[in-house]
Amino acid sequence: MTDFKKVAIVGAGPAGLTAAYLLCKAKHKVVVFEKDPTYVGGISRTESYKGYHFDIGGHRFFSKSRQVEDFWTEILGNDMLERPRSSRIFYNKKFFSYPLKAMEALQKLGIIESGLCVASYLKAKLSPVKNPQNFEDWVTNQFGKRLFNIFFKTYTEKVWGIPCKEISADWAAQRIKGLSLSSAIKNALIKPKNTSKDNVIKTLIDTFRYPKYGPGMMWEVCTKKIKEMGGEVRMNTPVTGLNYGDKWYVQLRDAYEETGFDYVISSAPIKDIIPNIYPALSAKGIKASQQLAYRDFITVVLILKDKNLFQDNWIYIHDPSVKVGRVQNFKSWSPYMVPDASMACYGLEYFCFEGDGMWTSSDKDLIELGKKELEQIGLGKATEVTDGYVVRQPKAYPVYNNTYKDNIEIVRNSLKSYPGLYLVGRNGMHKYNNQDHSMMTAMLASENINAGKELYDLWNVNQDAEYHEHGERGVEEGGRLIPQKLD
């Protein structure tokens, strides 16, 4: 490559910073625009309060892509810890290991309930819903109706705020791909001989890597390296518009424009960026972008004396009597997250819609709610909590409702007349994915820019960061994921 380009990157999350780092290494001129005044990493950032560190949702560093794993190692090296994976489900005032441990589940559900669950599973296998289109039908096919009601329905509807019948089956297929009752029991009883990343269902992994001071550490160090290579990362600089002519022009606040970009890589939410592209997209494309939905997220951080009541990374709360959906134990992610070894730091996660009653509650009321529900679940006493903190995260999850796929397809088609614009990452592509997927979309955008032509279609990267084109899976070659190229 001899032709160096000027590239604008909207958003300093995992996708944006991955692209920036790789493009800087290739000697391109890179400018990253980030609206947050303080934090890089997007939803993968690590916030801090009085020396306590916590992430926004929990981020395991595990990928089937060698490229992604090598990237993490290149950035942080020995500051990547190997951590045990531990999570449980709280249901009917009992804690169940997740993934399922067959004998434990049998004992805690009881022989009669367990028998009914197995019978329900066999019924689903004998007469499954054909071509399931929604989450409920897809999961019922995999686990049976009874286990769906016990271990999926309540939590899923807390997360999304809509009935399971209104959630696309795509989300289930993507997030719990390869897992069924039979595979979970098999994994619990017989550990597979081949434990390479290619053969492990992500939901069943036993260990993962994790930055010493949380996921934000990865992106803070990445930002430092980008700057050392001559790239720019401008904080507190929201992009208000993108203008395409002979070059791309990035519109900023106060009518200021940064000019002359050959390419734009955007991880901003589709709903926000599409109406602000000029010349304007078709009315149909803009309308489709505005019909995309998002679920928002609140973490109530509680600091208390550590009595070793649980060692899990997180616990899924399937109890409809409390509003909390999941409880994180930040010390279990990394002991360095908590500055005082005698203390614990928990994150109670509440799923909501921006502007609703939960979102607009005062921090004081949210902390009181968290203390009350922590005690109700049995993970601590309200009187033992010494301090609290609240983090609100808008557009945490792109919603996979029954219309999202059609709307995305309309937006994709509307963007075909805007060369040099790449949408990447979770919100940039409206794909509820892990950060390795987001990074892979950025890696492929970078390869397209380096080559000066469209080698890869970013929309065909799935959530495992494996690449699909015309139904073919990317293949591992020398330990590196090699996507199938476009003709």
Secondary structure as UniProt FT lines:
FT   STRAND          6..10
FT   HELIX           14..25
FT   TURN            26..27
FT   STRAND          29..33
FT   HELIX           42..44
FT   STRAND          46..49
FT   TURN            50..51
FT   STRAND          52..55
FT   HELIX           66..76
FT   HELIX           77..79
FT   STRAND          80..84
FT   STRAND          87..91
FT   TURN            92..93
FT   STRAND          94..98
FT   HELIX           102..109
FT   HELIX           111..126
FT   HELIX           135..143
FT   HELIX           145..148
FT   HELIX           149..153
FT   HELIX           154..160
FT   HELIX           164..166
FT   STRAND          167..168
FT   HELIX           169..175
FT   TURN            177..178
FT   HELIX           181..189
FT   HELIX           197..199
FT   HELIX           202..204
FT   STRAND          207..211
FT   TURN            212..213
FT   HELIX           215..228
FT   TURN            229..230
FT   STRAND          232..234
FT   STRAND          241..244
FT   STRAND          248..251
FT   HELIX           253..255
FT   STRAND          257..261
FT   STRAND          263..266
FT   HELIX           270..273
FT   HELIX           274..276
FT   STRAND          277..278
FT   HELIX           283..290
FT   STRAND          294..305
FT   STRAND          314..317
FT   TURN            320..321
FT   STRAND          326..329
FT   HELIX           330..333
FT   HELIX           335..337
FT   TURN            341..342
FT   STRAND          343..352
FT   TURN            354..355
FT   HELIX           357..360
FT   HELIX           363..377
FT   HELIX           382..384
FT   STRAND          385..398
FT   TURN            402..403
FT   HELIX           404..414
FT   HELIX           415..417
FT   TURN            419..420
FT   STRAND          421..423
FT   HELIX           425..429
FT   HELIX           435..451
FT   HELIX           458..460
FT   TURN            463..464
FT   STRAND          467..469
FT   TURN            470..471
FT   STRAND          472..473
FT   STRAND          475..477
FT   TURN            478..479
FT   STRAND          480..482
//
